[in-house]
Structure formats: C-alpha cells, structure tokens
C-alpha cells in the first residue's frame, strides 16, 4: 500500500517536472541555452515516467506509461508570450522566477526518489532499487542545472 503511494508520487512528480521544464523552454525560447537544455532535461523526466510503469505493474499498480502533454493551445500561448517577453527589458526576472520553480520541483521529485529507494531497499526489491539508482541521479542533475542557472541569472537581475 505505501509502495503504491510512493510510486504514484514519483510518477506524478516526474510528469510535473517534465511539464515544468517544457514550459521553461517555451517561455524562454529567446534564451537559446535555457530553451535547448530544458528540453533535453525534460526528456529525462518523460523517460522516468515510462520506466516507472513496468515495476509498478509488477506490484499491481497501474501507472500511465505516456508522459502528460500540454494542450497545443496552451503551448501556443506560452510561445507567443515568450516572443513578447523576449522583446521586453525584464525577461530575466521572469526567467529567475521560472528557474526557482524548476529547482523546487526537481527538489521535490528528488525527495520522492529517495523515499522510493528506501522503500525498495526495505522490501528487497532489486528491480525497483536499480530503477531509483538509474533515475534519481538525473533528477539531481536537473536540480543542479536549475540552481546553476539561478546563480548565473540572479546577479544580472538583482543588481541592475
């Protein structure tokens, strides 16, 4: 029962992190580094969503294999907003806010992975433990990237 709850949380969190990264990418399309790296990092979370479905099914828990996707209209609106923001003088402040949101989401998912690892270890579930050892480091890298970007962007924003 507790394992099911934790699997659902990790799955939900990875879906949310993927969407957060994709939104970051689209909203800040004019910042090419953010746009491309955030997209690449989102694919990791999407892969995690797919990989969680198998071991969950082994425990009688059904998780959707396909990552959640945004509606095309929402994506279009965000893209147009990105173009407009890119022309204004304060896009960095918005970028800083979005990076903070990404960092916090990745931190939340990292804690969920840790809980899943501890539960898998206690249950002596080698497959699930191997999954956490494969996926959790990527979530930590997503978190570190967002933190590093905050460190790059914040002096520019907060001192001007």
N, C-alpha and C positions, 0 to 999 in steps of 0.2 A: 504494500500500500504506500509506504513512504517513498519507495523507489519510483513508483509511478508518478508521484507528485513531483519529485526532483527531475525526472525525465521530462515531464511536461514543462517545468520551469526553464530548463536549459533550452528546450526546443522553442518555447515562446520567446525567450531572451535572444537566441540566435536569430530568429526571424526578425525581431525588433531591431537588433543591431545591424543586420543586413539592410533593412529599410532606412535606418538612420544614416548609414554610410552612403547609400544610394542618393538619399535626399541631400546630404552634404555635397556629394559630387555634382548633382544637378544644380543646386542652389548657387554653388561657387564655380560654375563652369568656366568663368573667365580666368580663374586661377588654375592653370594647367596642372601643376603638381598636385594640388588638392583633388582636382577632378579625376585625374587618372589613378592616383594612388588609392583614393577612397573607393573607386570602382573595383580595383583589384582586391582590396581588403574585404569588400562586400561579398566577393565570390567565395572567400573562405567561410564566412558565416552561412552562406547558402549551401555549401558543401557539408558543413556540420549538420544542418537541418536534415539533409538527405541521409547522412551517415547515422544519425540517431534513430531513424525509423526501424532499421533492422534489429538492433539489440532490444529496442523497446517491444517490438513484436514478439521476440523470444520470451518476453516476460508478460505477454498477454495485453500489452498496452499499444493502442493504435495511435500513431503519430503520422501526420501527413508528410509524405516524402518530398513534396514540392514546396519550395520556399514561397512565402507570401509575396505577392507583387502589388505594386500600386496601380491604381486606375490610371489609364492613359491620360485622362483629363487632368488629374492632379499633377502628373509628371509634366504635362504641357504647361500648366500654370506656373509650376516651380521654375521650369526652364525659362519662360518669359520673364518671370520675376528676377531670375539670375542675370539675364541680359540687362534689365533696367538697373539692378543694384550695381552691376559692373561698371555702369556709367556714372554712378554717384561717387562722392568723395569718402563715404564711410562704410564701404563694404567690409573692411577689416573688423569693425566692431561686430557685425553680424557673423563674420567668419569665426571670431573668437567665441561668441555665444554658441555657435553650432559645434565647434570643436570641443567645448566644455561638455555639451550634451552627449557627444560621441564618446568622450572619455568616461563619463559617468555610466553610460550604457554598457560600455566594454567592461568596466569595473564590476558592474552588477552581474554580467554574464560570467566573468571570471570566478566570482564567488560561487555561482551556481555550478560551474565545472568542478570546483574544489569540493563542494558538497557531494556531487555525484561520484567523484573519485573516492572520497572517504566511504561512501555507502557501498560502492562496488568492491572496495578492498575488504570491508567488513563482511560482505556477502560472498567473498571469494569468487567474484565474477571476473575472470581473466579477460574476457572479450570486452566487457564494459570498461574495465580499468585501462585496457590498451587504447580504447577509443578516447578516453579522457587524456591519456598521455600524448595522443596524436593531435587532438583538437585544442586543448587548453593552452599550449604554448602559442598557438596562432592568435588566440583571443588576447593573450598577454601582449603580443606584438602589436595588435590593433590598438590596445590601450596605450602602449608606449609611443606609438606613432602620433596619436592624438595629443598626448602630453608634450611630445617634442614640438609639434606644430604650434601648440599653445605658447611654448617658450619662444618660438620664432616670431609669432604674430603679436603677442602681448606688448613687447617693448615698443613696437611701431605704433600700436593703437593707443596705449595708455600714456605715452609721453608726447603725443602730438596734439 
